[in-house]
Amino acid sequence: MKILVIVDMQNDFTSGVLGNNECEEAVSKVVEVINEDNYDKIFLTRDTHQKNYLETQEGRNLPVEHCIHGTMGWNVLEGLETPNCHYVDKNTFGWDQWKETLGKFNFDEVELI
């Protein structure tokens, strides 16, 4: 089994508050990889914060509200979802629960983009 993990391809990181031209340009490359259809499962991670983000440790270090759960900026970019995709909501950038998330799948290969 081959798994693809697409990390935080969300509106706020491309065209939103933390986006830039380089991020927007990367989107077409990610779509190309998805369209190759070489993966048994695709995981889309979402950086996920709550409305109190600015009060958190991360929010004090990066005082820019972004990826607030349920907002347009939190959503994964349109066109990246596929029938075999799964969402992983992570509450910090330095998320470390990969084993718990992917460990239940008997995979041979994981590709991160």
C-alpha positions in Angstrom: 0.0 0.0 0.0 1.3 3.4 -1.0 0.1 6.5 1.0 0.4 10.2 0.1 0.3 12.8 2.8 -0.4 16.4 1.7 0.5 18.7 4.5 -1.5 21.8 5.2 -2.6 22.8 1.7 -5.2 25.2 3.1 -6.5 28.5 2.0 -4.7 30.5 4.7 -1.3 29.0 3.6 -1.8 29.7 -0.1 -3.9 32.7 -0.9 -4.8 33.7 2.6 -3.2 35.5 5.5 0.0 33.5 5.5 0.1 32.7 1.8 2.4 33.9 -0.9 3.1 33.4 -4.7 5.4 30.4 -4.2 2.7 28.6 -2.2 0.1 29.3 -4.8 2.4 28.1 -7.6 3.0 24.8 -5.7 -0.7 23.9 -5.9 -0.7 22.9 -9.6 2.2 20.5 -8.8 0.3 18.9 -6.0 -2.7 18.4 -8.3 -0.5 16.8 -10.8 0.8 14.3 -8.2 -2.8 13.5 -7.1 -3.9 13.0 -10.7 -1.2 10.5 -11.3 -3.4 8.2 -9.2 -0.4 6.3 -7.8 -1.7 6.1 -4.2 -4.0 3.8 -2.3 -4.9 6.4 0.3 -4.4 10.2 0.4 -4.2 12.0 3.7 -4.8 15.8 3.8 -3.6 17.4 7.0 -5.2 20.6 8.3 -3.5 23.0 10.6 -6.4 23.5 13.0 -6.8 26.3 15.6 -9.6 27.6 17.7 -10.9 31.1 18.1 -8.6 31.6 21.1 -5.5 31.0 18.9 -3.8 34.3 19.8 -4.0 33.3 23.5 -2.0 30.0 22.9 1.7 29.6 23.1 1.9 29.3 19.3 -0.3 32.3 18.9 1.9 34.4 21.1 4.9 33.5 18.9 3.1 33.8 15.6 0.4 36.4 16.3 -1.5 36.0 13.0 -4.9 34.3 13.2 -5.0 31.5 10.7 -6.6 28.2 10.1 -9.4 28.8 12.6 -11.6 25.7 12.6 -14.6 26.1 10.3 -13.4 29.3 8.5 -12.7 29.6 4.8 -8.9 29.8 5.6 -9.0 26.5 7.4 -10.5 24.6 4.4 -8.3 22.5 2.2 -7.9 24.0 -1.3 -10.7 23.1 -3.6 -9.8 20.4 -6.0 -7.5 18.4 -3.8 -10.1 16.1 -2.3 -10.4 12.7 -3.9 -12.6 9.7 -3.1 -9.8 8.0 -1.2 -8.7 11.0 0.9 -8.8 11.2 4.7 -8.5 14.4 6.8 -6.1 14.7 9.7 -6.7 17.8 11.9 -3.6 18.7 13.8 -3.6 21.3 16.5 0.0 22.4 16.1 2.5 22.8 13.3 4.9 20.4 15.0 2.4 17.6 15.2 3.8 14.2 16.3 1.0 11.7 16.1 1.8 10.1 12.8 2.2 6.6 14.3 -1.3 6.7 15.8 -2.8 8.0 12.5 -1.0 6.0 9.9 0.0 3.0 12.1 -3.4 1.3 11.5 -2.7 1.0 7.8 -0.4 -1.7 6.4 1.6 0.5 4.1 4.8 0.0 2.2 5.5 3.5 1.3 4.6 7.0 2.4 5.2 10.2 0.3 4.9 13.6 1.9 4.3 16.8 0.0 
